[in-house]
Amino acid sequence: MKVLLTGSAGFIGSAVKRRLEERGDEVVAVDVMLDLAHGATTPPVGTHRLDVRDADAWADLLSGVDAVCHQAAVVGAGVRVADLPVYASHNDLGTAVLLATMHEAGVRRLVLASSMVAYGEGAYECPEHGPQAPGPRSTEDLDAGRFDHACPVCGQPLRWTLVDEAAPVDPRSSYAASKVAQEHYASAWARHADAHAIALRYHNVYGPGMPRDTPYAGVAAIFRSSLERGAAPRVFEDGAQMRDFVHVDDVARANLAALDAVVAEPAPFAAYNVCSGRPISIAEVADRLAGPDGPCPVVTGQYRLGDVRHVVASPEKVARELGFTALVHPDEGIADFATAPLRD
C-alpha cells in the first residue's frame, strides 16, 4: 500500500510511519514542523516540509497513493481564547483543503486522527434514575470542591460508565471543536466524493517521544516534565478523574488496521474509539510515574474551565469491526514511560 502520511514527524505520526515501513508499505511523509510540536524546523530525512493548508500546491505527491493517513493537527486543550484561529486554521481549514485536493487527485480513502474530546463529558448513570447527560460543571461547584456531577433528580453523585461511538458529540474546548469539525468535513467529503473515511478517536495517548514542557502536551508528559525537574507532579481537582491511557504503539497499530479496513471500502464514514480498555485515574498515573523514589504528587484542588470529569471509552466497536485490541497494559506502559525519552 502507498500511504501519504501527514504529521509524519510528530509523536503519533512517527510511530505510524515506523509501523507502515516495517510491514513494507510505501510512505509519502509530510510535516510542516510547527515549533510548538517539534521544537525544531528541520524535517527528518525523507520528510517533505509542507503545510496541509497548501495541499493543492503539492498535489503531485498524491500520485499513486492508495490512502491518506491524516495525523497533522495542532493539539491540546486550547490554552487561550486567542488560540481559536490557530485550531481553526491548521485543523479545520487544513483538513478541508486536503480533502478537496484528494478529490481532485482521485484519492478516495482517508484515515483521520480524531480525539475523545469530541464527546465532551463521558457517559454517566445514577444508580436509581438511570443514564444521565450532565452539562458543564458550574464554577460555584468547582470552587467548592464539588467535582462530581450530581443526579438532577436525587442529587446523588453520578457514576461513570463506558462511552461508545454512538454518544453525541459535545466539544467543550477550541481543540475539541476543531476535531469535531474535521470529522464532519470527512463525513461530508466521503458522501460527496463517493469515498471512504475512518476517524480514530484517540483517548489519552502516551509513550516515548512525547513533547516535554509545553501546555499543549498530554498530562502524562506534563507529569514527567515536572519529575525531571525534581518537582512534584501537580494533580488538578481531587485526582479521581477517570481516563483511558493508550500507548502510542497501540495507536499506530490501530491506524494500520483502519487503513486496511478503509481500502476494503466499508461504509462512507465511521468513527472508532482507540483506547486500552483499562480505566485509570489521573492521580494513579501521577503516582506510577513518580514511583517510590520520586516526589510525591500534589493534589491541588485547582481546575480548568472546560475540563470534563470522566471520559472512559468502550473498546467493543473497534475490536468487533477493525479487529483492534490494545496490547500494552497501562500498568506496564506507564511504568516504562517513567524513564522513556521525551522530545525537547
VOBA-1610 file (N, C-alpha, C; in pm, whole numbers, padded with zeros to 5 digits, always signed):
BEGIN
Met+00084-00119+00000Met+00000+00000+00000Met+00088+00125+00000Lys+00046+00226-00076Lys+00116+00354-00075Lys+00031+00453+00004Val+00090+00508+00111Val+00017+00592+00205Val+00083+00729+00214Leu+00005+00835+00195Leu+00054+00969+00227Leu+00020+00996+00372Leu+00121+01025+00452Leu+00107+01042+00596Leu+00137+01186+00633Thr+00036+01261+00677Thr+00059+01397+00725Thr+00095+01393+00873Gly+00169+01494+00918Gly+00213+01494+01057Gly+00309+01381+01086Ser+00385+01342+00984Ser+00467+01221+00993Ser+00583+01231+01090Ala+00625+01353+01125Ala+00737+01370+01217Ala+00692+01388+01361Gly+00562+01387+01384Gly+00509+01410+01517Gly+00515+01287+01605Phe+00467+01304+01727Phe+00469+01196+01827Phe+00397+01072+01776Ile+00272+01087+01733Ile+00197+00973+01683Ile+00234+00942+01539Gly+00250+01045+01457Gly+00281+01023+01316Gly+00408+00943+01296Ser+00511+00970+01375Ser+00636+00895+01358Ser+00619+00748+01395Ala+00532+00720+01494Ala+00506+00580+01529Ala+00428+00510+01419Val+00333+00580+01357Val+00259+00522+01245Val+00353+00497+01128Lys+00439+00593+01099Lys+00534+00578+00987Lys+00623+00456+01008Arg+00673+00440+01128Arg+00761+00328+01157Arg+00687+00194+01134Arg+00564+00184+01180Arg+00487+00062+01164Arg+00458+00032+01016Leu+00422+00136+00941Leu+00394+00117+00799Leu+00518+00066+00725Glu+00632+00128+00753Glu+00754+00088+00685Glu+00798-00052+00726Glu+00774-00088+00851Glu+00813-00221+00899Glu+00738-00331+00824Arg+00615-00302+00786Arg+00540-00407+00715Arg+00554-00394+00562Gly+00636-00300+00516Gly+00667-00292+00375Gly+00583-00196+00294Asp+00503-00112+00358Asp+00426-00012+00285Asp+00515+00104+00243Glu+00476+00172+00136Glu+00545+00291+00090Glu+00481+00413+00155Val+00562+00497+00217Val+00511+00613+00290Val+00561+00741+00225Val+00466+00830+00192Val+00498+00966+00150Val+00479+01054+00273Ala+00590+01098+00332Ala+00588+01166+00462Ala+00579+01318+00444Val+00482+01380+00513Val+00459+01524+00503Val+00444+01580+00644Asp+00515+01689+00674Asp+00502+01756+00803Asp+00543+01902+00789Val+00468+01993+00852Val+00502+02136+00844Val+00605+02175+00949Met+00631+02088+01049Met+00733+02111+01152Met+00704+02236+01235Leu+00585+02241+01295Leu+00549+02352+01382Leu+00639+02354+01506Asp+00682+02472+01546Asp+00769+02484+01664Asp+00704+02426+01788Leu+00575+02455+01809Leu+00511+02413+01934Leu+00498+02262+01944Ala+00510+02191+01831Ala+00502+02046+01834Ala+00639+01981+01832His+00736+02045+01765His+00865+01980+01741His+00984+02048+01809Gly+00975+02177+01831Gly+01089+02249+01884Gly+01203+02260+01786Ala+01177+02223+01661Ala+01278+02229+01555Ala+01205+02244+01423Thr+01273+02300+01325Thr+01209+02321+01195Thr+01271+02238+01084Thr+01376+02166+01114Thr+01439+02080+01013Thr+01371+01944+01012Pro+01312+01905+00901Pro+01239+01778+00899Pro+01334+01659+00897Pro+01289+01544+00941Pro+01370+01423+00929Pro+01397+01392+00782Val+01500+01315+00761Val+01538+01276+00624Val+01420+01205+00558Gly+01389+01245+00436Gly+01281+01182+00362Gly+01145+01243+00385Thr+01137+01345+00470Thr+01010+01410+00500Thr+00996+01539+00421His+00883+01557+00357His+00853+01680+00284His+00800+01784+00383Arg+00872+01897+00393Arg+00824+02002+00484Arg+00717+02084+00410Leu+00591+02048+00434Leu+00479+02107+00362Leu+00361+02127+00456Asp+00274+02218+00419Asp+00159+02257+00501Asp+00033+02200+00437Val-00050+02131+00517Val-00173+02075+00460Val-00267+02185+00411Arg-00253+02307+00464Arg-00336+02417+00416Arg-00299+02458+00275Asp-00183+02413+00227Asp-00138+02440+00090Asp-00134+02312+00007Ala-00219+02216+00042Ala-00210+02084-00021Ala-00228+02091-00172Asp-00307+02187-00221Asp-00325+02196-00365Asp-00195+02232-00437Ala-00099+02286-00361Ala+00030+02321-00420Ala+00123+02200-00431Trp+00094+02094-00357Trp+00177+01975-00366Trp+00095+01850-00400Ala-00009+01871-00480Ala-00098+01761-00517Ala-00025+01648-00589Asp+00090+01678-00650Asp+00164+01574-00721Asp+00208+01462-00628Leu+00221+01491-00498Leu+00261+01386-00404Leu+00152+01281-00385Leu+00031+01312-00426Leu-00079+01217-00413Leu-00085+01117-00529Ser+00001+01133-00626Ser+00001+01043-00741Ser+00028+00899-00698Gly-00062+00809-00732Gly-00045+00667-00700Gly-00074+00631-00556Val-00118+00726-00475Val-00145+00700-00334Val-00275+00622-00318Asp-00273+00518-00234Asp-00392+00439-00206Asp-00479+00499-00097Ala-00416+00562+00001Ala-00491+00619+00113Ala-00407+00728+00179Val-00477+00822+00243Val-00412+00927+00322Val-00438+00899+00469Cys-00333+00906+00549Cys-00344+00894+00694Cys-00314+01033+00751His-00417+01101+00797His-00408+01243+00831His-00391+01260+00983Gln-00263+01275+01024Gln-00230+01295+01165Gln-00202+01441+01198Ala-00176+01523+01097Ala-00134+01661+01121Ala-00245+01740+01191Ala-00210+01805+01301Ala-00306+01888+01374Ala-00233+01965+01482Val-00288+02079+01519Val-00249+02147+01642Val-00330+02083+01753Val-00262+02037+01857Val-00329+01960+01962Val-00332+02038+02093Gly-00395+01980+02195Gly-00403+02043+02326Gly-00543+02086+02357Ala-00563+02141+02476Ala-00697+02176+02521Ala-00743+02313+02473Gly-00654+02389+02410Gly-00690+02527+02378Gly-00661+02612+02499Val-00536+02653+02512Val-00490+02717+02634Val-00550+02856+02650Arg-00566+02929+02539Arg-00619+03065+02544Arg-00728+03082+02440Val-00816+03178+02465Val-00918+03209+02365Val-00851+03251+02235Ala-00736+03317+02247Ala-00663+03361+02128Ala-00615+03245+02042Asp-00619+03120+02095Asp-00578+03004+02017Asp-00684+02961+01915Leu-00806+03012+01926Leu-00913+02967+01837Leu-00875+02973+01689Pro-00821+03085+01639Pro-00786+03087+01496Pro-00678+02986+01458Val-00588+02955+01552Val-00483+02857+01522Val-00543+02720+01498Tyr-00635+02678+01585Tyr-00701+02548+01568Tyr-00784+02547+01440Ala-00861+02654+01418Ala-00947+02658+01300Ala-00865+02655+01172Ser-00750+02723+01172Ser-00668+02729+01052Ser-00600+02596+01023His-00524+02545+01118His-00446+02424+01094His-00536+02300+01085Asn-00632+02287+01174Asn-00711+02163+01181Asn-00828+02164+01084Asp-00909+02270+01088Asp-01030+02271+01006Asp-00999+02306+00861Leu-00937+02422+00839Leu-00904+02461+00702Leu-00808+02361+00640Gly-00708+02319+00718Gly-00611+02224+00665Gly-00677+02096+00617Thr-00770+02043+00695Thr-00840+01921+00656Thr-00926+01944+00533Ala-00997+02057+00528Ala-01082+02086+00413Ala-01001+02097+00284Val-00886+02165+00291Val-00801+02177+00172Val-00747+02041+00130Leu-00703+01963+00227Leu-00651+01830+00195Leu-00757+01744+00128Leu-00879+01745+00180Leu-00986+01664+00122Leu-01020+01708-00021Ala-01025+01839-00042Ala-01053+01889-00176Ala-00942+01846-00274Thr-00818+01852-00227Thr-00705+01813-00311Thr-00707+01663-00339Met-00741+01583-00237Met-00754+01439-00257Met-00859+01408-00364His-00970+01480-00357His-01077+01456-00455His-01028+01483-00597Glu-00959+01594-00614Glu-00907+01628-00747Glu-00805+01525-00796Ala-00731+01466-00701Ala-00629+01368-00737Ala-00685+01226-00750Gly-00812+01208-00717Gly-00874+01077-00726Gly-00840+00982-00613Val-00797+01037-00498Val-00767+00954-00381Val-00892+00951-00294Arg-00946+00832-00268Arg-01078+00818-00207Arg-01076+00745-00074Arg-00960+00737-00009Arg-00951+00666+00118Arg-00880+00754+00220Leu-00939+00768+00339Leu-00883+00855+00443Leu-00894+00789+00578Val-00786+00796+00656Val-00790+00768+00800Val-00755+00898+00871Leu-00842+00943+00958Leu-00830+01072+01024Leu-00802+01054+01173Ala-00702+01126+01223Ala-00677+01128+01367Ala-00777+01221+01433Ser-00871+01162+01508Ser-00966+01242+01585Ser-00935+01224+01733Ser-01029+01254+01820Ser-00998+01254+01964Ser-01123+01231+02046Met-01102+01174+02164Met-01212+01153+02258Met-01269+01285+02309Val-01198+01398+02289Val-01252+01526+02334Val-01378+01563+02259Ala-01405+01494+02147Ala-01529+01519+02073Ala-01652+01493+02160Tyr-01641+01400+02256Tyr-01756+01364+02338Tyr-01790+01471+02442Gly-01694+01557+02476Gly-01714+01639+02595Gly-01708+01548+02716Glu-01810+01551+02799Glu-01817+01457+02910Glu-01833+01314+02858Gly-01796+01220+02943Gly-01821+01081+02912Gly-01964+01043+02943Ala-01988+00916+02966Ala-02123+00866+02996Ala-02139+00849+03147Tyr-02260+00875+03194Tyr-02288+00870+03338Tyr-02422+00802+03363Glu-02436+00752+03485Glu-02565+00700+03527Glu-02584+00721+03676Cys-02710+00731+03714Cys-02748+00733+03854Cys-02797+00593+03890Pro-02751+00535+04000Pro-02795+00401+04036Pro-02946+00388+04044Glu-03013+00499+04078Glu-03159+00495+04095Glu-03233+00543+03972His-03176+00643+03901His-03252+00708+03794His-03193+00687+03655Gly-03097+00597+03643Gly-03050+00556+03513Gly-02957+00653+03444Pro-02940+00640+03311Pro-02844+00721+03235Pro-02874+00870+03246Gln-02767+00949+03254Gln-02779+01094+03264Gln-02677+01159+03170Ala-02710+01279+03124Ala-02620+01355+03036Ala-02597+01492+03098Pro-02501+01503+03191Pro-02480+01630+03261Pro-02419+01737+03171Gly-02451+01861+03200Gly-02391+01973+03130Gly-02259+02012+03194Pro-02200+02123+03150Pro-02075+02169+03211Pro-02091+02196+03359Arg-01985+02169+03435Arg-01989+02195+03579Arg-01981+02344+03606Ser-02047+02387+03710Ser-02050+02530+03743Ser-01924+02571+03818Thr-01884+02695+03803Thr-01769+02745+03878Thr-01798+02743+04028Glu-01922+02760+04066Glu-01958+02754+04208Glu-01927+02616+04266Asp-01965+02510+04194Asp-01935+02375+04241Asp-01785+02348+04240Leu-01717+02389+04135Leu-01574+02364+04125Leu-01498+02438+04234Asp-01534+02564+04261Asp-01468+02640+04367Asp-01489+02575+04503Ala-01603+02509+04521Ala-01634+02445+04648Ala-01577+02303+04657Gly-01506+02258+04552Gly-01450+02124+04554Gly-01552+02015+04524Arg-01667+02054+04468Arg-01767+01955+04426Arg-01741+01921+04280Phe-01657+01823+04259Phe-01611+01794+04123Phe-01700+01696+04049Asp-01768+01608+04122Asp-01852+01509+04057Asp-01985+01569+04015His-02038+01518+03906His-02172+01557+03864His-02276+01495+03957Ala-02384+01565+03977Ala-02492+01517+04062Ala-02614+01481+03977Cys-02687+01381+04019Cys-02810+01344+03952Cys-02910+01459+03963Pro-02970+01502+03852Pro-03065+01614+03859Pro-03193+01580+03932Val-03216+01450+03956Val-03339+01408+04023Val-03318+01397+04173Cys-03214+01322+04213Cys-03196+01295+04357Cys-03076+01367+04418Gly-02988+01424+04333Gly-02875+01498+04385Gly-02755+01414+04424Gln-02765+01283+04409Gln-02652+01197+04445Gln-02546+01199+04334Pro-02417+01175+04370Pro-02313+01175+04267Pro-02340+01070+04159Leu-02319+01111+04033Leu-02332+01017+03924Leu-02206+00931+03914Arg-02219+00811+03864Arg-02103+00727+03841Arg-02078+00716+03692Trp-01951+00703+03655Trp-01917+00697+03514Trp-01948+00561+03457Thr-01977+00558+03328Thr-01992+00435+03252Thr-01911+00450+03122Leu-01904+00345+03045Leu-01827+00348+02921Leu-01900+00430+02815Val-01825+00516+02748Val-01882+00595+02639Val-01850+00524+02507Asp-01954+00504+02425Asp-01931+00440+02296Asp-01950+00540+02183Glu-01924+00495+02062Glu-01920+00585+01948Glu-02056+00641+01910Ala-02164+00584+01964Ala-02298+00636+01936Ala-02331+00759+02022Ala-02247+00790+02119Ala-02272+00907+02206Ala-02268+01034+02122Pro-02353+01132+02154Pro-02349+01258+02079Pro-02220+01333+02106Val-02174+01410+02007Val-02055+01492+02028Val-02096+01619+02100Asp-02005+01668+02185Asp-02032+01787+02266Asp-01900+01855+02299Pro-01833+01914+02199Pro-01699+01971+02221Pro-01701+02087+02319Arg-01602+02089+02410Arg-01600+02190+02516Arg-01469+02267+02521Ser-01392+02262+02415Ser-01271+02343+02403Ser-01251+02374+02256Ser-01162+02469+02227Ser-01136+02503+02088Ser-01077+02384+02013Tyr-00989+02310+02078Tyr-00933+02191+02015Tyr-01043+02089+01986Ala-01130+02065+02084Ala-01238+01969+02065Ala-01329+02011+01950Ala-01360+02140+01943Ala-01446+02188+01835Ala-01380+02163+01699Ser-01248+02179+01692Ser-01178+02158+01565Ser-01178+02011+01527Lys-01169+01920+01624Lys-01169+01777+01591Lys-01307+01733+01543Val-01413+01786+01605Val-01548+01755+01557Val-01566+01807+01415Ala-01517+01929+01389Ala-01528+01984+01254Ala-01454+01896+01153Gln-01335+01846+01189Gln-01262+01758+01099Gln-01345+01634+01064Glu-01408+01576+01165Glu-01492+01458+01140Glu-01608+01494+01046His-01670+01608+01068His-01783+01647+00984His-01739+01670+00839Tyr-01624+01735+00822Tyr-01573+01754+00687Tyr-01544+01619+00621Ala-01483+01527+00694Ala-01450+01396+00638Ala-01577+01319+00600Ser-01678+01327+00685Ser-01804+01258+00657Ser-01871+01316+00533Ala-01875+01449+00524Ala-01937+01514+00407Ala-01860+01481+00280Trp-01726+01485+00288Trp-01640+01453+00173Trp-01666+01311+00125Ala-01675+01217+00219Ala-01694+01078+00181Ala-01822+01059+00102Arg-01926+01127+00143Arg-02054+01112+00073Arg-02056+01185-00061His-01999+01304-00065His-01999+01380-00190His-01904+01319-00293Ala-01793+01262-00247Ala-01689+01215-00338Ala-01694+01064-00362Asp-01800+00997-00312Asp-01806+00851-00323Asp-01678+00790-00268Ala-01641+00835-00148Ala-01514+00796-00086Ala-01541+00728+00048His-01434+00699+00121His-01447+00626+00248His-01350+00686+00349Ala-01401+00709+00469Ala-01318+00770+00574Ala-01344+00701+00707Ile-01237+00686+00783Ile-01246+00635+00921Ile-01180+00737+01012Ala-01251+00777+01117Ala-01197+00867+01219Ala-01164+00785+01343Leu-01042+00800+01391Leu-00997+00729+01511Leu-00997+00827+01628Arg-01084+00804+01723Arg-01095+00892+01839Arg-00997+00845+01947Tyr-00876+00902+01942Tyr-00773+00864+02038Tyr-00815+00907+02178His-00789+00820+02273His-00803+00861+02412His-00665+00911+02458Asn-00629+00904+02580Asn-00507+00971+02627Asn-00383+00893+02582Val-00319+00942+02476Val-00205+00873+02418Val-00078+00912+02495Tyr+00006+00813+02522Tyr+00132+00838+02592Tyr+00238+00746+02535Gly+00362+00776+02567Gly+00471+00689+02525Gly+00597+00767+02492Pro+00704+00698+02453Pro+00830+00764+02420Pro+00812+00867+02309Gly+00881+00980+02323Gly+00876+01082+02219Gly+00772+01189+02240Met+00698+01183+02351Met+00603+01291+02379Met+00680+01421+02401Pro+00624+01535+02357Pro+00692+01663+02381Pro+00689+01701+02528Arg+00797+01759+02576Arg+00806+01797+02717Arg+00778+01946+02734Asp+00740+01984+02857Asp+00734+02124+02899Asp+00657+02213+02802Thr+00537+02173+02768Thr+00451+02256+02685Thr+00307+02238+02730Pro+00227+02343+02734Pro+00087+02330+02773Pro+00006+02251+02672Tyr+00064+02225+02554Tyr-00007+02150+02451Tyr+00020+02000+02462Ala+00106+01958+02554Ala+00137+01816+02569Ala+00028+01750+02654Gly+00025+01618+02648Gly-00067+01543+02732Gly-00026+01547+02878Val-00122+01511+02964Val-00097+01521+03108Val+00017+01429+03151Ala+00031+01314+03086Ala+00140+01223+03124Ala+00276+01287+03100Ala+00291+01359+02988Ala+00417+01427+02960Ala+00439+01544+03054Ile+00333+01613+03092Ile+00345+01724+03186Ile+00393+01673+03322Phe+00337+01561+03367Phe+00384+01500+03492Phe+00530+01459+03481Arg+00568+01396+03369Arg+00707+01355+03350Arg+00801+01474+03351Ser+00762+01583+03286Ser+00847+01701+03282Ser+00870+01756+03422Ser+00766+01757+03504Ser+00781+01803+03642Ser+00880+01715+03717Leu+00866+01586+03702Leu+00954+01494+03774Leu+01100+01509+03729Glu+01122+01535+03602Glu+01259+01553+03554Glu+01323+01679+03612Arg+01239+01777+03647Arg+01291+01899+03713Arg+01306+01880+03863Gly+01268+01764+03913Gly+01272+01738+04057Gly+01152+01792+04131Ala+01048+01831+04056Ala+00928+01889+04117Ala+00818+01784+04123Ala+00732+01798+04220Ala+00620+01706+04234Ala+00516+01733+04124Pro+00462+01628+04062Pro+00352+01648+03968Pro+00233+01712+04039Arg+00170+01809+03974Arg+00055+01877+04030Arg-00072+01822+03965Val-00155+01763+04048Val-00275+01695+04002Val-00396+01784+04030Phe-00471+01819+03926Phe-00586+01906+03942Phe-00706+01831+04001Glu-00801+01910+04048Glu-00922+01860+04114Glu-00881+01770+04229Asp-00947+01654+04242Asp-00909+01563+04350Asp-00830+01443+04300Gly-00798+01444+04172Gly-00720+01335+04113Gly-00801+01213+04077Ala-00931+01215+04106Ala-01014+01096+04082Ala-01071+01091+03941Gln-01035+01189+03856Gln-01084+01188+03719Gln-01041+01059+03650Met-01134+00991+03587Met-01104+00865+03520Met-01084+00888+03371Arg-00978+00826+03319Arg-00944+00836+03178Arg-00899+00699+03128Asp-00880+00689+02998Asp-00821+00570+02937Asp-00690+00612+02872Phe-00580+00556+02919Phe-00447+00586+02864Phe-00406+00472+02770Val-00377+00510+02646Val-00343+00412+02543Val-00203+00442+02489His-00122+00339+02477His+00017+00355+02437His+00027+00390+02289Val+00126+00472+02255Val+00142+00518+02117Val+00166+00402+02020Asp+00229+00293+02066Asp+00248+00178+01977Asp+00114+00116+01941Asp+00022+00111+02037Asp-00112+00059+02007Asp-00188+00154+01914Val-00170+00284+01930Val-00234+00379+01841Val-00185+00360+01698Ala-00057+00336+01682Ala-00003+00310+01548Ala-00064+00184+01489Arg-00079+00080+01570Arg-00141-00044+01522Arg-00286-00019+01481Ala-00356+00065+01555Ala-00495+00096+01520Ala-00502+00167+01385Asn-00405+00253+01356Asn-00403+00321+01227Asn-00384+00223+01113Leu-00296+00127+01130Leu-00277+00027+01025Leu-00404-00055+01004Ala-00471-00090+01112Ala-00597-00165+01099Ala-00702-00081+01025Ala-00706+00049+01056Ala-00802+00138+00989Ala-00768+00155+00841Leu-00640+00167+00808Leu-00600+00178+00668Leu-00639+00053+00590Asp-00617-00063+00648Asp-00656-00187+00581Asp-00808-00192+00561Ala-00882-00146+00661Ala-01027-00151+00653Ala-01081-00052+00551Val-01026+00070+00548Val-01080+00173+00460Val-01052+00140+00314Val-00944+00071+00286Val-00915+00029+00150Val-01015-00077+00103Ala-01072-00151+00197Ala-01171-00253+00165Ala-01310-00195+00141Glu-01321-00061+00141Glu-01444+00011+00111Glu-01559-00027+00205Pro-01551+00017+00331Pro-01662-00002+00425Pro-01768+00106+00400Ala-01849+00136+00500Ala-01945+00246+00492Ala-01869+00376+00464Pro-01938+00478+00410Pro-01867+00602+00376Pro-01788+00662+00492Phe-01844+00659+00612Phe-01775+00719+00727Phe-01806+00640+00853Ala-01703+00620+00934Ala-01721+00555+01064Ala-01618+00611+01161Ala-01655+00618+01288Ala-01566+00665+01394Ala-01546+00553+01496Tyr-01425+00546+01551Tyr-01392+00440+01647Tyr-01311+00497+01763Asn-01343+00450+01883Asn-01255+00475+01998Asn-01125+00398+01980Val-01014+00462+02014Val-00885+00393+02023Val-00840+00407+02167Cys-00843+00298+02240Cys-00823+00303+02386Cys-00764+00171+02433Ser-00721+00171+02558Ser-00667+00048+02615Ser-00777-00042+02670Gly-00892+00019+02705Gly-00999-00058+02768Gly-00974-00083+02915Arg-00877-00011+02973Arg-00842-00032+03114Arg-00836+00105+03184Pro-00946+00148+03244Pro-00953+00283+03303Pro-00854+00302+03418Ile-00810+00428+03432Ile-00717+00462+03539Ile-00741+00608+03578Ser-00722+00640+03704Ser-00742+00779+03747Ser-00617+00862+03720Ile-00636+00992+03711Ile-00523+01083+03688Ile-00424+01074+03805Ala-00475+01062+03928Ala-00386+01051+04044Ala-00301+00924+04036Glu-00361+00814+03990Glu-00285+00690+03975Glu-00173+00706+03873Val-00200+00776+03764Val-00096+00798+03664Val+00021+00875+03725Ala-00010+00982+03799Ala+00095+01061+03862Ala+00175+00976+03961Asp+00106+00894+04040Asp+00174+00809+04138Asp+00268+00709+04070Arg+00222+00649+03963Arg+00302+00547+03897Arg+00423+00608+03827Leu+00407+00729+03774Leu+00521+00795+03711Leu+00623+00838+03816Ala+00576+00884+03931Ala+00668+00926+04037Ala+00742+00807+04096Gly+00673+00694+04107Gly+00737+00575+04162Gly+00772+00592+04309Pro+00841+00494+04366Pro+00873+00502+04509Pro+00980+00605+04543Asp+01059+00649+04445Asp+01170+00739+04473Asp+01146+00883+04430Gly+01039+00908+04356Gly+01014+01043+04306Gly+00936+01127+04404Pro+00927+01259+04377Pro+00847+01346+04462Pro+00701+01304+04461Cys+00640+01303+04575Cys+00501+01260+04586Cys+00410+01361+04515Pro+00321+01316+04427Pro+00231+01410+04358Pro+00148+01493+04457Val+00120+01615+04417Val+00041+01707+04499Val-00096+01724+04435Val-00199+01691+04509Val-00336+01712+04462Val-00377+01853+04502Thr-00397+01939+04402Thr-00409+02083+04427Thr-00551+02133+04451Gly-00650+02059+04400Gly-00787+02111+04406Gly-00815+02217+04301Gln-00711+02256+04224Gln-00733+02353+04116Gln-00810+02287+04002Tyr-00862+02369+03913Tyr-00935+02315+03799Tyr-00916+02406+03679Arg-00951+02352+03564Arg-00951+02431+03440Arg-01094+02431+03386Leu-01146+02550+03357Leu-01277+02556+03294Leu-01272+02483+03160Gly-01374+02406+03134Gly-01378+02328+03011Gly-01332+02185+03029Asp-01256+02156+03136Asp-01219+02017+03161Asp-01343+01937+03198Val-01344+01812+03159Val-01457+01725+03192Val-01414+01631+03305Arg-01512+01573+03370Arg-01483+01493+03488Arg-01430+01353+03452His-01506+01277+03379His-01466+01141+03344His-01492+01116+03196Val-01399+01052+03128Val-01420+01001+02993Val-01352+00865+02984Val-01430+00760+02982Val-01377+00624+02977Val-01442+00553+02858Ala-01359+00500+02771Ala-01407+00453+02641Ala-01449+00307+02642Ser-01543+00277+02554Ser-01575+00138+02521Ser-01488+00093+02404Pro-01417-00018+02420Pro-01333-00069+02309Pro-01405-00170+02221Glu-01534-00190+02239Glu-01603-00302+02174Glu-01615-00285+02023Lys-01653-00166+01975Lys-01678-00148+01832Lys-01551-00164+01751Val-01441-00105+01796Val-01317-00114+01720Val-01264-00258+01718Ala-01287-00331+01827Ala-01244-00471+01830Ala-01330-00554+01734Arg-01459-00527+01735Arg-01552-00605+01652Arg-01535-00576+01503Glu-01519-00449+01466Glu-01521-00411+01325Glu-01383-00397+01262Leu-01282-00358+01341Leu-01146-00344+01286Leu-01050-00451+01337Gly-01095-00530+01433Gly-01008-00633+01488Gly-00894-00579+01571Phe-00911-00456+01624Phe-00803-00395+01704Phe-00831-00411+01853Thr-00730-00458+01924Thr-00731-00463+02071Thr-00594-00417+02118Ala-00592-00325+02212Ala-00464-00275+02264Ala-00385-00388+02330Leu-00253-00386+02310Leu-00166-00488+02367Leu-00092-00440+02491Val-00070-00309+02503Val+00010-00256+02614Val-00083-00221+02731His-00067-00292+02840His-00146-00263+02960His-00090-00138+03027Pro-00176-00047+03075Pro-00124+00074+03141Pro-00030+00045+03257Asp-00049-00066+03327Asp+00041-00097+03439Asp+00186-00105+03390Glu+00207-00173+03277Glu+00343-00186+03224Glu+00383-00061+03144Gly+00291-00012+03065Gly+00324+00100+02977Gly+00360+00227+03052Ile+00284+00259+03156Ile+00313+00381+03232Ile+00442+00364+03313Ala+00466+00244+03364Ala+00591+00219+03435Ala+00711+00239+03341Asp+00701+00191+03217Asp+00808+00210+03121Asp+00822+00357+03082Phe+00709+00427+03070Phe+00711+00568+03031Phe+00780+00655+03136Ala+00787+00609+03259Ala+00850+00687+03365Ala+00996+00717+03334Thr+01060+00635+03251Thr+01201+00659+03217Thr+01222+00671+03066Ala+01115+00676+02990Ala+01127+00686+02843Ala+01172+00826+02802Pro+01241+00838+02689Pro+01285+00970+02644Pro+01167+01054+02598Leu+01175+01185+02629Leu+01078+01283+02582Leu+01140+01367+02471Arg+01054+01435+02396Arg+01101+01523+02289Arg+01121+01662+02343Asp+01234+01723+02314Asp+01262+01860+02362Asp+01172+01960+02291
//
